[in-house]
Structures are given as C-alpha cells and as structure tokens.
C-alpha cells in the first residue's frame, strides 16, 4: 500500500525471516528506499546504536540518494 510513497524507508530485521520478508517486498515493488543495520539488528537496535540524530541522518541520506 505504501510502496508508491517516496518517503517510505524500509529497515528490515537483519535475520533470516527479515531478509525473506524483504525479498517479498522488493519482488512486489514495495521498497522505494532501503536502510540496512548491522547483522542481527532491527530498526530499534539501529536507532539505539546511532542515536536519534544519527538515525535521522541515515534516513535523510537514504531519501536523498
């Protein structure tokens, strides 16, 4: 539903099920922007690791590129 929204950023869980889900989303054309954390991270882990301003910068960089 949101795949056509240009400001959508998908941050998948970096585990087996998360990667499988990401593949299905990409195949369906629903991932306009993608941000990966480190192995085993989910979006909350990434946020905690880089902090609020770092998280915002990562998302902004993904939307610009």
FIMARBA-362763 format. One record per atom (N, C-alpha, C, O): x, y, z; atom name. Coordinates in nm, 3 decimals. Example, Ala and Ser with C-alpha at 12.3 -4.5 7.8 and 13.67 -1.06 7.14 Angstrom:
<recs>
[rec [1.319 -0.569 0.780] N];
[rec [1.230 -0.450 0.780] CA];
[rec [1.320 -0.330 0.780] C];
[rec [1.424 -0.332 0.846] O];
[rec [1.285 -0.225 0.708] N];
[rec [1.367 -0.106 0.714] CA];
[rec [1.290 0.003 0.787] C];
[rec [1.341 0.114 0.804] O];
</recs>
This chain:
<recs>
[rec [0.082 -0.119 0.000] N];
[rec [0.000 0.000 0.000] CA];
[rec [0.087 0.126 0.000] C];
[rec [0.053 0.223 -0.067] O];
[rec [0.197 0.127 0.073] N];
[rec [0.281 0.246 0.082] CA];
[rec [0.399 0.244 -0.015] C];
[rec [0.480 0.337 -0.015] O];
[rec [0.410 0.140 -0.097] N];
[rec [0.525 0.127 -0.185] CA];
[rec [0.544 0.245 -0.279] C];
[rec [0.657 0.275 -0.317] O];
[rec [0.438 0.313 -0.317] N];
[rec [0.448 0.428 -0.405] CA];
[rec [0.479 0.557 -0.332] C];
[rec [0.499 0.661 -0.395] O];
[rec [0.484 0.552 -0.201] N];
[rec [0.513 0.671 -0.121] CA];
[rec [0.663 0.694 -0.122] C];
[rec [0.738 0.610 -0.072] O];
[rec [0.709 0.806 -0.178] N];
[rec [0.853 0.824 -0.200] CA];
[rec [0.935 0.838 -0.072] C];
[rec [1.058 0.826 -0.077] O];
[rec [0.871 0.864 0.041] N];
[rec [0.946 0.885 0.166] CA];
[rec [0.945 0.762 0.256] C];
[rec [0.989 0.769 0.371] O];
[rec [0.898 0.649 0.205] N];
[rec [0.898 0.525 0.281] CA];
[rec [1.039 0.467 0.283] C];
[rec [1.102 0.451 0.178] O];
[rec [1.089 0.436 0.402] N];
[rec [1.220 0.372 0.418] CA];
[rec [1.197 0.241 0.491] C];
[rec [1.145 0.240 0.603] O];
[rec [1.235 0.131 0.430] N];
[rec [1.223 0.000 0.491] CA];
[rec [1.353 -0.031 0.564] C];
[rec [1.462 -0.021 0.507] O];
[rec [1.341 -0.069 0.691] N];
[rec [1.456 -0.111 0.772] CA];
[rec [1.425 -0.253 0.818] C];
[rec [1.360 -0.272 0.921] O];
[rec [1.471 -0.353 0.744] N];
[rec [1.434 -0.491 0.777] CA];
[rec [1.512 -0.544 0.897] C];
[rec [1.623 -0.498 0.925] O];
[rec [1.452 -0.640 0.965] N];
[rec [1.528 -0.715 1.064] CA];
[rec [1.638 -0.789 0.988] C];
[rec [1.612 -0.850 0.884] O];
[rec [1.759 -0.783 1.038] N];
[rec [1.872 -0.846 0.970] CA];
[rec [1.889 -0.990 1.020] C];
[rec [1.994 -1.028 1.071] O];
[rec [1.783 -1.069 1.003] N];
[rec [1.786 -1.210 1.035] CA];
[rec [1.716 -1.286 0.922] C];
[rec [1.666 -1.223 0.829] O];
[rec [1.713 -1.415 0.929] N];
[rec [1.654 -1.495 0.821] CA];
[rec [1.513 -1.454 0.782] C];
[rec [1.489 -1.424 0.665] O];
[rec [1.418 -1.453 0.877] N];
[rec [1.282 -1.414 0.841] CA];
[rec [1.273 -1.270 0.789] C];
[rec [1.195 -1.242 0.698] O];
[rec [1.352 -1.179 0.846] N];
[rec [1.350 -1.040 0.799] CA];
[rec [1.399 -1.028 0.656] C];
[rec [1.342 -0.953 0.576] O];
[rec [1.504 -1.101 0.623] N];
[rec [1.557 -1.099 0.487] CA];
[rec [1.458 -1.162 0.390] C];
[rec [1.441 -1.113 0.278] O];
[rec [1.393 -1.271 0.431] N];
[rec [1.291 -1.334 0.347] CA];
[rec [1.176 -1.237 0.319] C];
[rec [1.130 -1.226 0.205] O];
[rec [1.130 -1.168 0.423] N];
[rec [1.022 -1.070 0.408] CA];
[rec [1.065 -0.957 0.315] C];
[rec [0.989 -0.914 0.229] O];
[rec [1.188 -0.909 0.334] N];
[rec [1.240 -0.803 0.248] CA];
[rec [1.238 -0.846 0.102] C];
[rec [1.200 -0.768 0.015] O];
[rec [1.279 -0.969 0.075] N];
[rec [1.276 -1.020 -0.062] CA];
[rec [1.138 -1.016 -0.123] C];
[rec [1.122 -0.979 -0.240] O];
[rec [1.037 -1.052 -0.045] N];
[rec [0.899 -1.048 -0.096] CA];
[rec [0.854 -0.904 -0.120] C];
[rec [0.785 -0.877 -0.219] O];
[rec [0.893 -0.812 -0.032] N];
[rec [0.857 -0.672 -0.051] CA];
[rec [0.923 -0.615 -0.177] C];
[rec [0.860 -0.543 -0.254] O];
[rec [1.051 -0.647 -0.196] N];
[rec [1.121 -0.599 -0.316] CA];
[rec [1.057 -0.657 -0.441] C];
[rec [1.036 -0.585 -0.539] O];
[rec [1.027 -0.787 -0.439] N];
[rec [0.964 -0.850 -0.555] CA];
[rec [0.830 -0.786 -0.590] C];
[rec [0.792 -0.780 -0.707] O];
[rec [0.759 -0.736 -0.488] N];
[rec [0.630 -0.672 -0.509] CA];
[rec [0.644 -0.523 -0.542] C];
[rec [0.543 -0.455 -0.563] O];
[rec [0.767 -0.472 -0.546] N];
[rec [0.789 -0.331 -0.578] CA];
[rec [0.752 -0.237 -0.466] C];
[rec [0.714 -0.123 -0.491] O];
[rec [0.763 -0.282 -0.341] N];
[rec [0.717 -0.203 -0.227] CA];
[rec [0.830 -0.144 -0.144] C];
[rec [0.808 -0.106 -0.029] O];
[rec [0.951 -0.135 -0.199] N];
[rec [1.065 -0.084 -0.123] CA];
[rec [1.132 0.028 -0.201] C];
[rec [1.230 0.004 -0.270] O];
[rec [1.079 0.152 -0.191] N];
[rec [1.142 0.261 -0.263] CA];
[rec [1.277 0.301 -0.203] C];
[rec [1.365 0.348 -0.276] O];
[rec [1.295 0.282 -0.073] N];
[rec [1.420 0.317 -0.004] CA];
[rec [1.449 0.209 0.099] C];
[rec [1.358 0.160 0.166] O];
[rec [1.577 0.173 0.112] N];
[rec [1.615 0.063 0.200] CA];
[rec [1.734 0.104 0.286] C];
[rec [1.832 0.159 0.236] O];
[rec [1.724 0.077 0.414] N];
[rec [1.831 0.107 0.508] CA];
[rec [1.860 -0.019 0.587] C];
[rec [1.773 -0.074 0.653] O];
[rec [1.986 -0.066 0.579] N];
[rec [2.027 -0.187 0.650] CA];
[rec [2.103 -0.151 0.775] C];
[rec [2.186 -0.061 0.776] O];
[rec [2.074 -0.223 0.883] N];
[rec [2.157 -0.216 1.002] CA];
[rec [2.267 -0.320 0.993] C];
[rec [2.286 -0.383 0.889] O];
[rec [2.338 -0.337 1.103] N];
[rec [2.440 -0.441 1.108] CA];
[rec [2.374 -0.577 1.124] C];
[rec [2.256 -0.586 1.158] O];
[rec [2.451 -0.683 1.100] N];
[rec [2.398 -0.819 1.110] CA];
[rec [2.328 -0.840 1.244] C];
[rec [2.384 -0.813 1.350] O];
[rec [2.205 -0.888 1.239] N];
[rec [2.127 -0.916 1.359] CA];
[rec [2.048 -0.799 1.413] C];
[rec [1.970 -0.817 1.506] O];
[rec [2.066 -0.679 1.357] N];
[rec [1.994 -0.561 1.408] CA];
[rec [1.856 -0.550 1.347] C];
[rec [1.832 -0.591 1.233] O];
[rec [1.765 -0.494 1.425] N];
[rec [1.638 -0.448 1.371] CA];
[rec [1.640 -0.295 1.380] C];
[rec [1.740 -0.237 1.420] O];
[rec [1.531 -0.230 1.343] N];
[rec [1.528 -0.084 1.340] CA];
[rec [1.555 -0.024 1.479] C];
[rec [1.624 0.077 1.490] O];
[rec [1.502 -0.084 1.582] N];
[rec [1.524 -0.032 1.717] CA];
[rec [1.671 -0.043 1.758] C];
[rec [1.726 0.048 1.819] O];
[rec [1.734 -0.156 1.723] N];
[rec [1.876 -0.172 1.753] CA];
[rec [1.959 -0.066 1.681] C];
[rec [2.050 -0.007 1.740] O];
[rec [1.928 -0.042 1.556] N];
[rec [1.998 0.059 1.478] CA];
[rec [1.980 0.197 1.542] C];
[rec [2.076 0.272 1.556] O];
[rec [1.858 0.229 1.580] N];
[rec [1.828 0.357 1.644] CA];
[rec [1.908 0.372 1.774] C];
[rec [1.965 0.478 1.800] O];
[rec [1.910 0.267 1.854] N];
[rec [1.983 0.275 1.980] CA];
[rec [2.133 0.288 1.958] C];
[rec [2.201 0.356 2.035] O];
[rec [2.184 0.224 1.855] N];
[rec [2.328 0.229 1.829] CA];
[rec [2.373 0.366 1.782] C];
[rec [2.476 0.416 1.827] O];
[rec [2.297 0.429 1.691] N];
[rec [2.342 0.556 1.632] CA];
[rec [2.281 0.678 1.698] C];
[rec [2.327 0.790 1.675] O];
[rec [2.178 0.660 1.780] N];
[rec [2.111 0.772 1.846] CA];
[rec [2.013 0.843 1.754] C];
[rec [2.013 0.820 1.633] O];
[rec [1.928 0.929 1.812] N];
[rec [1.823 0.995 1.733] CA];
[rec [1.877 1.077 1.616] C];
[rec [1.824 1.067 1.505] O];
[rec [1.980 1.159 1.638] N];
[rec [2.027 1.243 1.527] CA];
[rec [2.098 1.159 1.420] C];
[rec [2.085 1.188 1.301] O];
[rec [2.171 1.055 1.461] N];
[rec [2.235 0.967 1.364] CA];
[rec [2.133 0.890 1.282] C];
[rec [2.151 0.869 1.162] O];
[rec [2.025 0.847 1.348] N];
[rec [1.919 0.775 1.279] CA];
[rec [1.854 0.865 1.174] C];
[rec [1.829 0.822 1.061] O];
[rec [1.826 0.987 1.212] N];
[rec [1.765 1.084 1.120] CA];
[rec [1.856 1.109 1.000] C];
[rec [1.810 1.115 0.886] O];
[rec [1.987 1.122 1.026] N];
[rec [2.082 1.143 0.916] CA];
[rec [2.083 1.024 0.821] C];
[rec [2.086 1.041 0.699] O];
[rec [2.081 0.902 0.876] N];
[rec [2.079 0.783 0.791] CA];
[rec [1.955 0.781 0.702] C];
[rec [1.963 0.752 0.582] O];
[rec [1.841 0.812 0.760] N];
[rec [1.716 0.813 0.682] CA];
[rec [1.720 0.925 0.578] C];
[rec [1.684 0.903 0.462] O];
[rec [1.762 1.043 0.619] N];
[rec [1.770 1.154 0.523] CA];
[rec [1.864 1.121 0.408] C];
[rec [1.833 1.150 0.293] O];
[rec [1.978 1.060 0.438] N];
[rec [2.073 1.022 0.333] CA];
[rec [2.012 0.920 0.238] C];
[rec [2.036 0.926 0.118] O];
[rec [1.933 0.828 0.291] N];
[rec [1.870 0.725 0.207] CA];
[rec [1.766 0.790 0.115] C];
[rec [1.754 0.752 -0.001] O];
[rec [1.692 0.888 0.166] N];
[rec [1.589 0.953 0.085] CA];
[rec [1.650 1.041 -0.023] C];
[rec [1.588 1.062 -0.128] O];
[rec [1.769 1.094 0.001] N];
[rec [1.834 1.182 -0.097] CA];
[rec [1.902 1.100 -0.207] C];
[rec [1.901 1.141 -0.324] O];
[rec [1.960 0.985 -0.170] N];
[rec [2.035 0.907 -0.269] CA];
[rec [1.948 0.827 -0.361] C];
[rec [1.999 0.757 -0.448] O];
</recs>
